[in-house]
């Protein structure tokens, strides 16, 4: 069974790439109506399809054998996209706190840590359901995420908590801590690279360079704590 696809604009669902295409990538497909609320199902295959009704399921003959699209595939895609939205919204909210005045409760260490935890959780869900044909790559991204999460928990318990600091604030003050939490962002970089490469998402392609650039800038000291603190007072 193929794991179905991609949420496009509101109420659009995109099914997975046809197995005869390059791993994880797809061509622009044909659309078919799905459901009573105007949602549309994008189907890639050899012939016309008629949705997901049990008696009219289309079977596609791919390079790796026949496959169909079921309701469970669509649910997996919705969960995958929900994880991406959660991760993106959390990291945007956390980054936006840098523009809040000093002492604002919304910019507190507790809020930053909660947003980081929510974003990492959403990322983990998406990595669990991500559709990549090359299994070792998928397992590698999942392993990076797991190492990053364990490193984050360990850094908080061993280093940040004894100093009565939050994890995010501790990493901000101690760039070397990125060696422990960084694998989470490495997994995120791999995911956005896949999205940019396979679906032509320009913003994902840009993030492929922005994420490691920011991390390396903080780790190397090019973005020192002084410049970061000045940004928080803008």
ABEGO torsion letter per residue (X at the ends): XBBBEBBBBBGBBBBBBBAABBBGBBBBBBBBBBEAAGBBBBBBBABBBAEABAAABBBBBBAAEBBBBBAAAAAAAAAAAAAAAAAAAAAAAAAAAAABBBGBAAABAAAAAAAAAAAAAAAAAAAAABBBABAAAAAAAAAAAAAAAAAAAAAAAAAAAAAGBBAAAAAAABAAAAAAAAAAAAAAAAAAAAAAAAAGBAAAAAAAAAAAAAAAAAAAGABBAAAAAAAAAX
